Amino acid sequence: MIRIIGFDADDTLWRNEELFELAHERFRALLARYHPPAEVDRVLYATEMRNLPLYGYGVKGFNLSCVEAAIALSEGRIAARELEEILATGREMLAHPVELLPGVASMVPALTRDYRLLLITKGDLHHQERKVAASGLAGHFQGIEILSEKDVPTYERVLRRHGVSLDEFVMVGNSLKSDILPVLALGGAGVHVPYHLTWQHEHVEEAPAPPARFRRIGSLAELPAVLPHL
Amino acid sequence: MIRIIGFDADDTLWRNEELFELAHERFRALLARYHPPAEVDRVLYATEMRNLPLYGYGVKGFNLSCVEAAIALSEGRIAARELEEILATGREMLAHPVELLPGVASMVPALTRDYRLLLITKGDLHHQERKVAASGLAGHFQGIEILSEKDVPTYERVLRRHGVSLDEFVMVGNSLKSDILPVLALGGAGVHVPYHLTWQHEHVEEAPAPPARFRRIGSLAELPAVLPHL
C-alpha cells in the first residue's frame, strides 16, 4: 500500500522542456546560414553529450555547449554579438517564471492528507532550488532532494535517508529513464506521466515493466485514482 | 566538548582558488589589447555579481560570465576563436585533478577516531560531487552536504538533519564569511584556516568573534591541538 509519493519536478509538476525547445529554435535560426537544421541539431547534441561528464545537467552547461557548438558550426566565423544572443537566451531560461502544469496547484496539497510527499529532481542545484521556491509547493513536501543523477544508487541513498520502504513508495514522473525504471528495478512502484516533449537524452526503448507496480497515465489528474492499485 | 567537525572543502581540504586565479590571468591577457588589467578585472567581477542570483556559485557560471564580459569589454570585436579559448579554460578547470592540501590525506582519517566528520561545501552540485569522489576522502565523512549557499538558515537545516547539537560542533574552513561567521552566530565553534588566496566575494571585514569558541590557525596541521579548547 502506497504511503509515500516521490514527484519529479521538471515537466512533471511544471513546464521545462518548452524553454529548451525555444532555445533550440533560436539556435537553429542563428546558425541557419552555415548549416541546415538537422546538422545544427546533430552537432549541438554531440557537444552536449561530450560535455555532460564535465558539466552535468542543467541550463548553464547547455548554454556553454551552445556557444561552443556555434563556434564549431560556423568555423569561428560567428560574431561575438551573436554569441551574446546565446548567452542572453541562457539567462532568460534561468530567469523564466515557474509555470505549474494544470491541476498541480490543487492536487499536491490534497495528496498530503493521505500521503507523505518527496520532491526528487535532478539538475543544477541553484536553479532547481530557485524553481522549488518559486513554485510555492515546497511546504507540501517532507523532503526535497536535488540530485546530480537519478539512477538506482541515488534512489537507494535517498530512500534510505528518508526511511522509506520500497513497498510503500511510488515515483511519479515524465521520464521512464530517470523516474520510473530505476525505481521499478529497486522494487518500488512507478507512475509514468508522459510529457509532450522529451529531451533526446531521456529517451529509452519501451521497457517491459512489471505489470503490477507500473501505470502510465495521460495526465496528473488521473494519479489519485491509480494510487490505491499499486 | 567538540564531537563533530564540519569541514569546508575548496581551499580547506584541496586547492581551488589557484584555478580561478589562472583563469583570471588568461582572461586579462586575452583582453589586454582592449583594456588595462584593472578595468578587465572590474568588469568581470561586476558581470559575475550581476549574474550570481541566476547562476549561483561554481565554474560554469564563472565561465559564462567570462564570455559575456569579454564580449562587453571588446565591444563585440573579440573573435569567436578567442571566446573558444575561454570555454576551453572552463572545461580545463572542471577536469582538473583534485589536489589535497598538505597533511589532509592523513589528518582526515586520523580525526575519525575521536570525531564524527561532515563535509559541508557550497557550489555546483555536479562538480562538487566529482571532486569529493576524486579526493578519496568521501568514506571518512558521515555526511556530505553540497549547498547552494552557506548562511545561517542552511547551517541550521544541515545540523538539524544530522542531529548535531551546536555546543559539540565546530566548522573548519578558509572563509570567515561562509564557514565561520554563520556558525558562530548559531552558537557553534569555528576554526579559521586562511588560504593564501581569497575570492573577492568572500572577503569580509574582520569580525569580533566571541573569544571562547573561535580560533585562527596557520595551517590545518594545528587543528587537532586546538579542538579540545573549543
Boltz contact constraints between the chains, C-beta under 6 A:
constraints:
  - contact:
      token1: [A, 54]
      token2: [B, 91]
      max_distance: 6.0
  - contact:
      token1: [A, 54]
      token2: [B, 94]
      max_distance: 6.0
  - contact:
      token1: [A, 56]
      token2: [B, 126]
      max_distance: 6.0
  - contact:
      token1: [A, 60]
      token2: [B, 60]
      max_distance: 6.0
  - contact:
      token1: [A, 68]
      token2: [B, 87]
      max_distance: 6.0
  - contact:
      token1: [A, 71]
      token2: [B, 80]
      max_distance: 6.0
  - contact:
      token1: [A, 71]
      token2: [B, 84]
      max_distance: 6.0
  - contact:
      token1: [A, 76]
      token2: [B, 80]
      max_distance: 6.0
  - contact:
      token1: [A, 76]
      token2: [B, 81]
      max_distance: 6.0
  - contact:
      token1: [A, 78]
      token2: [B, 80]
      max_distance: 6.0
  - contact:
      token1: [A, 80]
      token2: [B, 71]
      max_distance: 6.0
  - contact:
      token1: [A, 80]
      token2: [B, 76]
      max_distance: 6.0
  - contact:
      token1: [A, 80]
      token2: [B, 78]
      max_distance: 6.0
  - contact:
      token1: [A, 81]
      token2: [B, 76]
      max_distance: 6.0
  - contact:
      token1: [A, 84]
      token2: [B, 71]
      max_distance: 6.0
  - contact:
      token1: [A, 87]
      token2: [B, 68]
      max_distance: 6.0
  - contact:
      token1: [A, 91]
      token2: [B, 54]
      max_distance: 6.0
  - contact:
      token1: [A, 94]
      token2: [B, 54]
      max_distance: 6.0
  - contact:
      token1: [A, 95]
      token2: [B, 54]
      max_distance: 6.0
  - contact:
      token1: [A, 125]
      token2: [B, 125]
      max_distance: 6.0
  - contact:
      token1: [A, 125]
      token2: [B, 148]
      max_distance: 6.0
  - contact:
      token1: [A, 126]
      token2: [B, 56]
      max_distance: 6.0
  - contact:
      token1: [A, 126]
      token2: [B, 148]
      max_distance: 6.0
  - contact:
      token1: [A, 129]
      token2: [B, 148]
      max_distance: 6.0
  - contact:
      token1: [A, 148]
      token2: [B, 125]
      max_distance: 6.0
  - contact:
      token1: [A, 148]
      token2: [B, 126]
      max_distance: 6.0
  - contact:
      token1: [A, 148]
      token2: [B, 129]
      max_distance: 6.0
